């Protein structure tokens, strides 16, 4: 099961070069209601911007970097 952080990271990855809502929905395997909820959250927090498509902002890129670092740390066997 994916966490909210996993879903947010997926949306931000798909949106790096711009993506429409439908593309995000299918690429992330989300229902319309879920994608709508997450897009609103990401727009409010400044991780995504919206014009003709959704784009990951610099703040969103920073989130992705931190998420990937944390993922690496958690998956490294000590």
PDB file of N, CA, C and O in Angstrom:
ATOM      1  N   UNK A   1       0.839  -1.193   0.000  1.00  0.00           N
ATOM      2  CA  UNK A   1       0.000   0.000   0.000  1.00  0.00           C
ATOM      3  C   UNK A   1       0.879   1.249   0.000  1.00  0.00           C
ATOM      4  O   UNK A   1       1.859   1.330   0.741  1.00  0.00           O
ATOM      5  N   UNK A   2       0.522   2.209  -0.829  1.00  0.00           N
ATOM      6  CA  UNK A   2       1.300   3.442  -0.931  1.00  0.00           C
ATOM      7  C   UNK A   2       0.870   4.446   0.126  1.00  0.00           C
ATOM      8  O   UNK A   2      -0.307   4.549   0.474  1.00  0.00           O
ATOM      9  N   UNK A   3       1.845   5.174   0.621  1.00  0.00           N
ATOM     10  CA  UNK A   3       1.549   6.252   1.556  1.00  0.00           C
ATOM     11  C   UNK A   3       1.222   7.516   0.764  1.00  0.00           C
ATOM     12  O   UNK A   3       1.423   7.571  -0.449  1.00  0.00           O
ATOM     13  N   UNK A   4       0.724   8.511   1.453  1.00  0.00           N
ATOM     14  CA  UNK A   4       0.452   9.799   0.805  1.00  0.00           C
ATOM     15  C   UNK A   4       1.730  10.390   0.235  1.00  0.00           C
ATOM     16  O   UNK A   4       1.706  10.998  -0.835  1.00  0.00           O
ATOM     17  N   UNK A   5       2.857  10.218   0.942  1.00  0.00           N
ATOM     18  CA  UNK A   5       4.134  10.739   0.452  1.00  0.00           C
ATOM     19  C   UNK A   5       4.538  10.052  -0.848  1.00  0.00           C
ATOM     20  O   UNK A   5       5.072  10.695  -1.751  1.00  0.00           O
ATOM     21  N   UNK A   6       4.283   8.736  -0.947  1.00  0.00           N
ATOM     22  CA  UNK A   6       4.593   8.005  -2.175  1.00  0.00           C
ATOM     23  C   UNK A   6       3.769   8.537  -3.342  1.00  0.00           C
ATOM     24  O   UNK A   6       4.290   8.731  -4.441  1.00  0.00           O
ATOM     25  N   UNK A   7       2.492   8.770  -3.101  1.00  0.00           N
ATOM     26  CA  UNK A   7       1.593   9.274  -4.154  1.00  0.00           C
ATOM     27  C   UNK A   7       2.008  10.682  -4.576  1.00  0.00           C
ATOM     28  O   UNK A   7       2.033  10.994  -5.767  1.00  0.00           O
ATOM     29  N   UNK A   8       2.329  11.522  -3.611  1.00  0.00           N
ATOM     30  CA  UNK A   8       2.769  12.887  -3.916  1.00  0.00           C
ATOM     31  C   UNK A   8       4.039  12.852  -4.760  1.00  0.00           C
ATOM     32  O   UNK A   8       4.154  13.586  -5.741  1.00  0.00           O
ATOM     33  N   UNK A   9       4.990  12.001  -4.380  1.00  0.00           N
ATOM     34  CA  UNK A   9       6.239  11.885  -5.140  1.00  0.00           C
ATOM     35  C   UNK A   9       5.959  11.421  -6.569  1.00  0.00           C
ATOM     36  O   UNK A   9       6.564  11.932  -7.512  1.00  0.00           O
ATOM     37  N   UNK A  10       5.056  10.468  -6.739  1.00  0.00           N
ATOM     38  CA  UNK A  10       4.702   9.991  -8.082  1.00  0.00           C
ATOM     39  C   UNK A  10       4.119  11.114  -8.932  1.00  0.00           C
ATOM     40  O   UNK A  10       4.493  11.285 -10.092  1.00  0.00           O
ATOM     41  N   UNK A  11       3.201  11.875  -8.345  1.00  0.00           N
ATOM     42  CA  UNK A  11       2.578  12.987  -9.072  1.00  0.00           C
ATOM     43  C   UNK A  11       3.637  14.012  -9.475  1.00  0.00           C
ATOM     44  O   UNK A  11       3.630  14.500 -10.605  1.00  0.00           O
ATOM     45  N   UNK A  12       4.536  14.335  -8.563  1.00  0.00           N
ATOM     46  CA  UNK A  12       5.580  15.316  -8.857  1.00  0.00           C
ATOM     47  C   UNK A  12       6.524  14.811  -9.950  1.00  0.00           C
ATOM     48  O   UNK A  12       6.960  15.596 -10.792  1.00  0.00           O
ATOM     49  N   UNK A  13       6.845  13.518  -9.951  1.00  0.00           N
ATOM     50  CA  UNK A  13       7.707  12.946 -10.998  1.00  0.00           C
ATOM     51  C   UNK A  13       7.029  13.034 -12.359  1.00  0.00           C
ATOM     52  O   UNK A  13       7.651  13.436 -13.342  1.00  0.00           O
ATOM     53  N   UNK A  14       5.752  12.656 -12.415  1.00  0.00           N
ATOM     54  CA  UNK A  14       5.001  12.674 -13.680  1.00  0.00           C
ATOM     55  C   UNK A  14       4.879  14.103 -14.208  1.00  0.00           C
ATOM     56  O   UNK A  14       4.842  14.317 -15.420  1.00  0.00           O
ATOM     57  N   UNK A  15       4.816  15.074 -13.308  1.00  0.00           N
ATOM     58  CA  UNK A  15       4.568  16.470 -13.686  1.00  0.00           C
ATOM     59  C   UNK A  15       5.833  17.281 -13.937  1.00  0.00           C
ATOM     60  O   UNK A  15       5.744  18.471 -14.239  1.00  0.00           O
ATOM     61  N   UNK A  16       6.996  16.671 -13.820  1.00  0.00           N
ATOM     62  CA  UNK A  16       8.257  17.412 -13.987  1.00  0.00           C
ATOM     63  C   UNK A  16       8.313  18.194 -15.297  1.00  0.00           C
ATOM     64  O   UNK A  16       8.743  19.348 -15.313  1.00  0.00           O
ATOM     65  N   UNK A  17       7.884  17.573 -16.388  1.00  0.00           N
ATOM     66  CA  UNK A  17       7.922  18.237 -17.697  1.00  0.00           C
ATOM     67  C   UNK A  17       6.543  18.692 -18.155  1.00  0.00           C
ATOM     68  O   UNK A  17       6.344  19.008 -19.328  1.00  0.00           O
ATOM     69  N   UNK A  18       5.605  18.724 -17.238  1.00  0.00           N
ATOM     70  CA  UNK A  18       4.243  19.130 -17.541  1.00  0.00           C
ATOM     71  C   UNK A  18       3.361  17.933 -17.828  1.00  0.00           C
ATOM     72  O   UNK A  18       3.749  17.028 -18.566  1.00  0.00           O
ATOM     73  N   UNK A  19       2.177  17.928 -17.244  1.00  0.00           N
ATOM     74  CA  UNK A  19       1.240  16.826 -17.451  1.00  0.00           C
ATOM     75  C   UNK A  19      -0.186  17.312 -17.206  1.00  0.00           C
ATOM     76  O   UNK A  19      -0.442  18.122 -16.314  1.00  0.00           O
ATOM     77  N   UNK A  20      -1.091  16.805 -18.006  1.00  0.00           N
ATOM     78  CA  UNK A  20      -2.516  17.087 -17.817  1.00  0.00           C
ATOM     79  C   UNK A  20      -3.050  16.170 -16.715  1.00  0.00           C
ATOM     80  O   UNK A  20      -2.426  15.170 -16.359  1.00  0.00           O
ATOM     81  N   UNK A  21      -4.205  16.531 -16.191  1.00  0.00           N
ATOM     82  CA  UNK A  21      -4.822  15.780 -15.103  1.00  0.00           C
ATOM     83  C   UNK A  21      -5.028  14.300 -15.470  1.00  0.00           C
ATOM     84  O   UNK A  21      -4.778  13.418 -14.649  1.00  0.00           O
ATOM     85  N   UNK A  22      -5.480  14.034 -16.694  1.00  0.00           N
ATOM     86  CA  UNK A  22      -5.734  12.661 -17.129  1.00  0.00           C
ATOM     87  C   UNK A  22      -4.451  11.840 -17.137  1.00  0.00           C
ATOM     88  O   UNK A  22      -4.447  10.686 -16.709  1.00  0.00           O
ATOM     89  N   UNK A  23      -3.372  12.427 -17.621  1.00  0.00           N
ATOM     90  CA  UNK A  23      -2.089  11.712 -17.649  1.00  0.00           C
ATOM     91  C   UNK A  23      -1.629  11.378 -16.238  1.00  0.00           C
ATOM     92  O   UNK A  23      -1.169  10.267 -15.975  1.00  0.00           O
ATOM     93  N   UNK A  24      -1.753  12.337 -15.335  1.00  0.00           N
ATOM     94  CA  UNK A  24      -1.373  12.113 -13.940  1.00  0.00           C
ATOM     95  C   UNK A  24      -2.224  10.992 -13.342  1.00  0.00           C
ATOM     96  O   UNK A  24      -1.711  10.105 -12.660  1.00  0.00           O
ATOM     97  N   UNK A  25      -3.509  11.045 -13.603  1.00  0.00           N
ATOM     98  CA  UNK A  25      -4.454  10.058 -13.071  1.00  0.00           C
ATOM     99  C   UNK A  25      -4.052   8.645 -13.498  1.00  0.00           C
ATOM    100  O   UNK A  25      -3.966   7.747 -12.660  1.00  0.00           O
ATOM    101  N   UNK A  26      -3.807   8.443 -14.791  1.00  0.00           N
ATOM    102  CA  UNK A  26      -3.470   7.113 -15.294  1.00  0.00           C
ATOM    103  C   UNK A  26      -2.062   6.683 -14.900  1.00  0.00           C
ATOM    104  O   UNK A  26      -1.850   5.526 -14.536  1.00  0.00           O
ATOM    105  N   UNK A  27      -1.095   7.598 -14.966  1.00  0.00           N
ATOM    106  CA  UNK A  27       0.290   7.255 -14.635  1.00  0.00           C
ATOM    107  C   UNK A  27       0.443   6.861 -13.164  1.00  0.00           C
ATOM    108  O   UNK A  27       1.275   6.022 -12.819  1.00  0.00           O
ATOM    109  N   UNK A  28      -0.370   7.475 -12.309  1.00  0.00           N
ATOM    110  CA  UNK A  28      -0.272   7.206 -10.869  1.00  0.00           C
ATOM    111  C   UNK A  28      -1.309   6.198 -10.382  1.00  0.00           C
ATOM    112  O   UNK A  28      -1.291   5.804  -9.216  1.00  0.00           O
ATOM    113  N   UNK A  29      -2.202   5.783 -11.256  1.00  0.00           N
ATOM    114  CA  UNK A  29      -3.218   4.802 -10.876  1.00  0.00           C
ATOM    115  C   UNK A  29      -4.194   5.328  -9.839  1.00  0.00           C
ATOM    116  O   UNK A  29      -4.544   4.625  -8.891  1.00  0.00           O
ATOM    117  N   UNK A  30      -4.635   6.573 -10.023  1.00  0.00           N
ATOM    118  CA  UNK A  30      -5.544   7.207  -9.066  1.00  0.00           C
ATOM    119  C   UNK A  30      -6.910   7.445  -9.693  1.00  0.00           C
ATOM    120  O   UNK A  30      -7.034   7.623 -10.905  1.00  0.00           O
ATOM    121  N   UNK A  31      -7.925   7.443  -8.850  1.00  0.00           N
ATOM    122  CA  UNK A  31      -9.263   7.792  -9.310  1.00  0.00           C
ATOM    123  C   UNK A  31      -9.331   9.307  -9.505  1.00  0.00           C
ATOM    124  O   UNK A  31      -8.464  10.046  -9.039  1.00  0.00           O
ATOM    125  N   UNK A  32     -10.363   9.747 -10.195  1.00  0.00           N
ATOM    126  CA  UNK A  32     -10.542  11.178 -10.427  1.00  0.00           C
ATOM    127  C   UNK A  32     -10.604  11.944  -9.103  1.00  0.00           C
ATOM    128  O   UNK A  32      -9.970  12.989  -8.953  1.00  0.00           O
ATOM    129  N   UNK A  33     -11.378  11.414  -8.140  1.00  0.00           N
ATOM    130  CA  UNK A  33     -11.524  12.109  -6.845  1.00  0.00           C
ATOM    131  C   UNK A  33     -10.195  12.221  -6.110  1.00  0.00           C
ATOM    132  O   UNK A  33      -9.892  13.264  -5.531  1.00  0.00           O
ATOM    133  N   UNK A  34      -9.398  11.149  -6.130  1.00  0.00           N
ATOM    134  CA  UNK A  34      -8.109  11.195  -5.447  1.00  0.00           C
ATOM    135  C   UNK A  34      -7.151  12.155  -6.143  1.00  0.00           C
ATOM    136  O   UNK A  34      -6.471  12.938  -5.480  1.00  0.00           O
ATOM    137  N   UNK A  35      -7.090  12.105  -7.455  1.00  0.00           N
ATOM    138  CA  UNK A  35      -6.174  12.991  -8.163  1.00  0.00           C
ATOM    139  C   UNK A  35      -6.574  14.443  -7.928  1.00  0.00           C
ATOM    140  O   UNK A  35      -5.707  15.304  -7.773  1.00  0.00           O
ATOM    141  N   UNK A  36      -7.860  14.722  -7.900  1.00  0.00           N
ATOM    142  CA  UNK A  36      -8.353  16.068  -7.639  1.00  0.00           C
ATOM    143  C   UNK A  36      -7.900  16.542  -6.259  1.00  0.00           C
ATOM    144  O   UNK A  36      -7.421  17.666  -6.109  1.00  0.00           O
ATOM    145  N   UNK A  37      -8.054  15.681  -5.253  1.00  0.00           N
ATOM    146  CA  UNK A  37      -7.667  16.003  -3.873  1.00  0.00           C
ATOM    147  C   UNK A  37      -6.172  16.303  -3.779  1.00  0.00           C
ATOM    148  O   UNK A  37      -5.766  17.293  -3.171  1.00  0.00           O
ATOM    149  N   UNK A  38      -5.359  15.438  -4.388  1.00  0.00           N
ATOM    150  CA  UNK A  38      -3.914  15.626  -4.315  1.00  0.00           C
ATOM    151  C   UNK A  38      -3.449  16.846  -5.105  1.00  0.00           C
ATOM    152  O   UNK A  38      -2.555  17.563  -4.655  1.00  0.00           O
ATOM    153  N   UNK A  39      -4.031  17.091  -6.257  1.00  0.00           N
ATOM    154  CA  UNK A  39      -3.640  18.264  -7.041  1.00  0.00           C
ATOM    155  C   UNK A  39      -3.954  19.553  -6.281  1.00  0.00           C
ATOM    156  O   UNK A  39      -3.150  20.485  -6.283  1.00  0.00           O
ATOM    157  N   UNK A  40      -5.105  19.608  -5.638  1.00  0.00           N
ATOM    158  CA  UNK A  40      -5.453  20.788  -4.834  1.00  0.00           C
ATOM    159  C   UNK A  40      -4.434  21.000  -3.723  1.00  0.00           C
ATOM    160  O   UNK A  40      -3.987  22.122  -3.487  1.00  0.00           O
ATOM    161  N   UNK A  41      -4.066  19.911  -3.038  1.00  0.00           N
ATOM    162  CA  UNK A  41      -3.086  19.986  -1.954  1.00  0.00           C
ATOM    163  C   UNK A  41      -1.733  20.474  -2.477  1.00  0.00           C
ATOM    164  O   UNK A  41      -1.109  21.348  -1.875  1.00  0.00           O
ATOM    165  N   UNK A  42      -1.286  19.909  -3.589  1.00  0.00           N
ATOM    166  CA  UNK A  42       0.020  20.267  -4.135  1.00  0.00           C
ATOM    167  C   UNK A  42       0.051  21.700  -4.678  1.00  0.00           C
ATOM    168  O   UNK A  42       1.085  22.364  -4.611  1.00  0.00           O
ATOM    169  N   UNK A  43      -1.064  22.170  -5.210  1.00  0.00           N
ATOM    170  CA  UNK A  43      -1.147  23.566  -5.653  1.00  0.00           C
ATOM    171  C   UNK A  43      -1.115  24.503  -4.448  1.00  0.00           C
ATOM    172  O   UNK A  43      -0.416  25.516  -4.466  1.00  0.00           O
ATOM    173  N   UNK A  44      -1.870  24.168  -3.403  1.00  0.00           N
ATOM    174  CA  UNK A  44      -1.920  25.000  -2.189  1.00  0.00           C
ATOM    175  C   UNK A  44      -0.564  25.112  -1.506  1.00  0.00           C
ATOM    176  O   UNK A  44      -0.216  26.163  -0.968  1.00  0.00           O
ATOM    177  N   UNK A  45       0.200  24.019  -1.530  1.00  0.00           N
ATOM    178  CA  UNK A  45       1.499  24.008  -0.849  1.00  0.00           C
ATOM    179  C   UNK A  45       2.639  24.494  -1.735  1.00  0.00           C
ATOM    180  O   UNK A  45       3.783  24.579  -1.289  1.00  0.00           O
ATOM    181  N   UNK A  46       2.327  24.814  -2.996  1.00  0.00           N
ATOM    182  CA  UNK A  46       3.336  25.357  -3.895  1.00  0.00           C
ATOM    183  C   UNK A  46       4.277  24.319  -4.493  1.00  0.00           C
ATOM    184  O   UNK A  46       5.333  24.674  -5.015  1.00  0.00           O
ATOM    185  N   UNK A  47       3.908  23.040  -4.423  1.00  0.00           N
ATOM    186  CA  UNK A  47       4.749  21.997  -5.006  1.00  0.00           C
ATOM    187  C   UNK A  47       4.454  21.807  -6.489  1.00  0.00           C
ATOM    188  O   UNK A  47       5.281  21.270  -7.225  1.00  0.00           O
ATOM    189  N   UNK A  48       3.272  22.249  -6.929  1.00  0.00           N
ATOM    190  CA  UNK A  48       2.868  22.206  -8.336  1.00  0.00           C
ATOM    191  C   UNK A  48       2.386  23.579  -8.754  1.00  0.00           C
ATOM    192  O   UNK A  48       1.894  24.353  -7.933  1.00  0.00           O
ATOM    193  N   UNK A  49       2.530  23.877 -10.036  1.00  0.00           N
ATOM    194  CA  UNK A  49       1.902  25.073 -10.607  1.00  0.00           C
ATOM    195  C   UNK A  49       0.980  24.594 -11.719  1.00  0.00           C
ATOM    196  O   UNK A  49       1.137  23.489 -12.238  1.00  0.00           O
ATOM    197  N   UNK A  50       0.020  25.433 -12.078  1.00  0.00           N
ATOM    198  CA  UNK A  50      -0.973  25.040 -13.064  1.00  0.00           C
ATOM    199  C   UNK A  50      -1.156  26.143 -14.081  1.00  0.00           C
ATOM    200  O   UNK A  50      -1.464  27.288 -13.748  1.00  0.00           O
ATOM    201  N   UNK A  51      -0.958  25.768 -15.326  1.00  0.00           N
ATOM    202  CA  UNK A  51      -1.263  26.652 -16.448  1.00  0.00           C
ATOM    203  C   UNK A  51      -2.136  25.818 -17.361  1.00  0.00           C
ATOM    204  O   UNK A  51      -3.248  25.440 -16.993  1.00  0.00           O
ATOM    205  N   UNK A  52      -1.637  25.533 -18.542  1.00  0.00           N
ATOM    206  CA  UNK A  52      -2.359  24.615 -19.430  1.00  0.00           C
ATOM    207  C   UNK A  52      -2.119  23.169 -18.992  1.00  0.00           C
ATOM    208  O   UNK A  52      -2.884  22.269 -19.338  1.00  0.00           O
ATOM    209  N   UNK A  53      -1.039  22.959 -18.220  1.00  0.00           N
ATOM    210  CA  UNK A  53      -0.702  21.659 -17.651  1.00  0.00           C
ATOM    211  C   UNK A  53      -0.197  21.884 -16.234  1.00  0.00           C
ATOM    212  O   UNK A  53       0.043  23.020 -15.826  1.00  0.00           O
ATOM    213  N   UNK A  54      -0.035  20.800 -15.487  1.00  0.00           N
ATOM    214  CA  UNK A  54       0.542  20.870 -14.143  1.00  0.00           C
ATOM    215  C   UNK A  54       2.053  20.685 -14.256  1.00  0.00           C
ATOM    216  O   UNK A  54       2.526  19.787 -14.952  1.00  0.00           O
ATOM    217  N   UNK A  55       2.798  21.536 -13.571  1.00  0.00           N
ATOM    218  CA  UNK A  55       4.259  21.472 -13.578  1.00  0.00           C
ATOM    219  C   UNK A  55       4.777  21.423 -12.146  1.00  0.00           C
ATOM    220  O   UNK A  55       4.267  22.114 -11.264  1.00  0.00           O
ATOM    221  N   UNK A  56       5.792  20.602 -11.928  1.00  0.00           N
ATOM    222  CA  UNK A  56       6.455  20.552 -10.626  1.00  0.00           C
ATOM    223  C   UNK A  56       7.273  21.828 -10.461  1.00  0.00           C
ATOM    224  O   UNK A  56       8.051  22.186 -11.345  1.00  0.00           O
ATOM    225  N   UNK A  57       7.104  22.512  -9.341  1.00  0.00           N
ATOM    226  CA  UNK A  57       7.841  23.748  -9.063  1.00  0.00           C
ATOM    227  C   UNK A  57       9.222  23.423  -8.495  1.00  0.00           C
ATOM    228  O   UNK A  57       9.530  22.259  -8.235  1.00  0.00           O
ATOM    229  N   UNK A  58      10.044  24.440  -8.305  1.00  0.00           N
ATOM    230  CA  UNK A  58      11.353  24.244  -7.660  1.00  0.00           C
ATOM    231  C   UNK A  58      11.174  23.666  -6.264  1.00  0.00           C
ATOM    232  O   UNK A  58      11.942  22.804  -5.837  1.00  0.00           O
ATOM    233  N   UNK A  59      10.163  24.142  -5.560  1.00  0.00           N
ATOM    234  CA  UNK A  59       9.865  23.609  -4.231  1.00  0.00           C
ATOM    235  C   UNK A  59       9.504  22.120  -4.331  1.00  0.00           C
ATOM    236  O   UNK A  59       9.896  21.324  -3.478  1.00  0.00           O
ATOM    237  N   UNK A  60       8.764  21.756  -5.367  1.00  0.00           N
ATOM    238  CA  UNK A  60       8.399  20.363  -5.601  1.00  0.00           C
ATOM    239  C   UNK A  60       9.610  19.502  -5.920  1.00  0.00           C
ATOM    240  O   UNK A  60       9.701  18.360  -5.468  1.00  0.00           O
ATOM    241  N   UNK A  61      10.551  20.051  -6.705  1.00  0.00           N
ATOM    242  CA  UNK A  61      11.789  19.340  -7.017  1.00  0.00           C
ATOM    243  C   UNK A  61      12.570  19.098  -5.726  1.00  0.00           C
ATOM    244  O   UNK A  61      13.141  18.025  -5.533  1.00  0.00           O
ATOM    245  N   UNK A  62      12.594  20.089  -4.853  1.00  0.00           N
ATOM    246  CA  UNK A  62      13.258  19.933  -3.547  1.00  0.00           C
ATOM    247  C   UNK A  62      12.607  18.835  -2.721  1.00  0.00           C
ATOM    248  O   UNK A  62      13.296  18.039  -2.083  1.00  0.00           O
ATOM    249  N   UNK A  63      11.284  18.794  -2.732  1.00  0.00           N
ATOM    250  CA  UNK A  63      10.558  17.732  -2.029  1.00  0.00           C
ATOM    251  C   UNK A  63      10.973  16.370  -2.573  1.00  0.00           C
ATOM    252  O   UNK A  63      11.238  15.446  -1.804  1.00  0.00           O
ATOM    253  N   UNK A  64      11.029  16.244  -3.906  1.00  0.00           N
ATOM    254  CA  UNK A  64      11.412  14.975  -4.531  1.00  0.00           C
ATOM    255  C   UNK A  64      12.821  14.561  -4.128  1.00  0.00           C
ATOM    256  O   UNK A  64      13.061  13.389  -3.838  1.00  0.00           O
ATOM    257  N   UNK A  65      13.747  15.504  -4.106  1.00  0.00           N
ATOM    258  CA  UNK A  65      15.130  15.191  -3.696  1.00  0.00           C
ATOM    259  C   UNK A  65      15.146  14.658  -2.269  1.00  0.00           C
ATOM    260  O   UNK A  65      15.776  13.639  -1.988  1.00  0.00           O
ATOM    261  N   UNK A  66      14.455  15.348  -1.373  1.00  0.00           N
ATOM    262  CA  UNK A  66      14.407  14.919   0.023  1.00  0.00           C
ATOM    263  C   UNK A  66      13.719  13.561   0.167  1.00  0.00           C
ATOM    264  O   UNK A  66      14.159  12.721   0.951  1.00  0.00           O
ATOM    265  N   UNK A  67      12.661  13.351  -0.576  1.00  0.00           N
ATOM    266  CA  UNK A  67      11.931  12.082  -0.543  1.00  0.00           C
ATOM    267  C   UNK A  67      12.840  10.941  -0.996  1.00  0.00           C
ATOM    268  O   UNK A  67      12.873   9.884  -0.365  1.00  0.00           O
ATOM    269  N   UNK A  68      13.577  11.154  -2.090  1.00  0.00           N
ATOM    270  CA  UNK A  68      14.461  10.109  -2.613  1.00  0.00           C
ATOM    271  C   UNK A  68      15.606   9.810  -1.655  1.00  0.00           C
ATOM    272  O   UNK A  68      16.002   8.654  -1.501  1.00  0.00           O
ATOM    273  N   UNK A  69      16.139  10.843  -1.012  1.00  0.00           N
ATOM    274  CA  UNK A  69      17.194  10.650  -0.019  1.00  0.00           C
ATOM    275  C   UNK A  69      16.675   9.825   1.152  1.00  0.00           C
ATOM    276  O   UNK A  69      17.327   8.876   1.587  1.00  0.00           O
ATOM    277  N   UNK A  70      15.515  10.184   1.653  1.00  0.00           N
ATOM    278  CA  UNK A  70      14.921   9.449   2.761  1.00  0.00           C
ATOM    279  C   UNK A  70      14.622   8.000   2.376  1.00  0.00           C
ATOM    280  O   UNK A  70      14.842   7.081   3.166  1.00  0.00           O
ATOM    281  N   UNK A  71      14.125   7.807   1.170  1.00  0.00           N
ATOM    282  CA  UNK A  71      13.839   6.458   0.675  1.00  0.00           C
ATOM    283  C   UNK A  71      15.119   5.611   0.640  1.00  0.00           C
ATOM    284  O   UNK A  71      15.107   4.443   1.029  1.00  0.00           O
ATOM    285  N   UNK A  72      16.216   6.206   0.172  1.00  0.00           N
ATOM    286  CA  UNK A  72      17.498   5.503   0.137  1.00  0.00           C
ATOM    287  C   UNK A  72      17.967   5.132   1.547  1.00  0.00           C
ATOM    288  O   UNK A  72      18.431   4.016   1.784  1.00  0.00           O
ATOM    289  N   UNK A  73      17.842   6.071   2.467  1.00  0.00           N
ATOM    290  CA  UNK A  73      18.255   5.816   3.844  1.00  0.00           C
ATOM    291  C   UNK A  73      17.435   4.694   4.483  1.00  0.00           C
ATOM    292  O   UNK A  73      17.982   3.852   5.195  1.00  0.00           O
ATOM    293  N   UNK A  74      16.146   4.684   4.233  1.00  0.00           N
ATOM    294  CA  UNK A  74      15.279   3.680   4.823  1.00  0.00           C
ATOM    295  C   UNK A  74      15.480   2.299   4.215  1.00  0.00           C
ATOM    296  O   UNK A  74      15.240   1.288   4.874  1.00  0.00           O
ATOM    297  N   UNK A  75      15.920   2.252   2.962  1.00  0.00           N
ATOM    298  CA  UNK A  75      16.097   0.963   2.275  1.00  0.00           C
ATOM    299  C   UNK A  75      17.524   0.433   2.350  1.00  0.00           C
ATOM    300  O   UNK A  75      17.810  -0.642   1.822  1.00  0.00           O
ATOM    301  N   UNK A  76      18.430   1.177   3.002  1.00  0.00           N
ATOM    302  CA  UNK A  76      19.812   0.739   3.133  1.00  0.00           C
ATOM    303  C   UNK A  76      19.932  -0.157   4.353  1.00  0.00           C
ATOM    304  O   UNK A  76      19.531   0.211   5.457  1.00  0.00           O
ATOM    305  N   UNK A  77      20.486  -1.325   4.136  1.00  0.00           N
ATOM    306  CA  UNK A  77      20.711  -2.242   5.267  1.00  0.00           C
ATOM    307  C   UNK A  77      21.985  -1.853   5.977  1.00  0.00           C
ATOM    308  O   UNK A  77      23.047  -1.723   5.368  1.00  0.00           O
ATOM    309  N   UNK A  78      21.858  -1.668   7.277  1.00  0.00           N
ATOM    310  CA  UNK A  78      23.043  -1.280   8.082  1.00  0.00           C
ATOM    311  C   UNK A  78      23.674  -2.499   8.711  1.00  0.00           C
ATOM    312  O   UNK A  78      24.674  -2.380   9.419  1.00  0.00           O
TER     313      UNK A  78
END
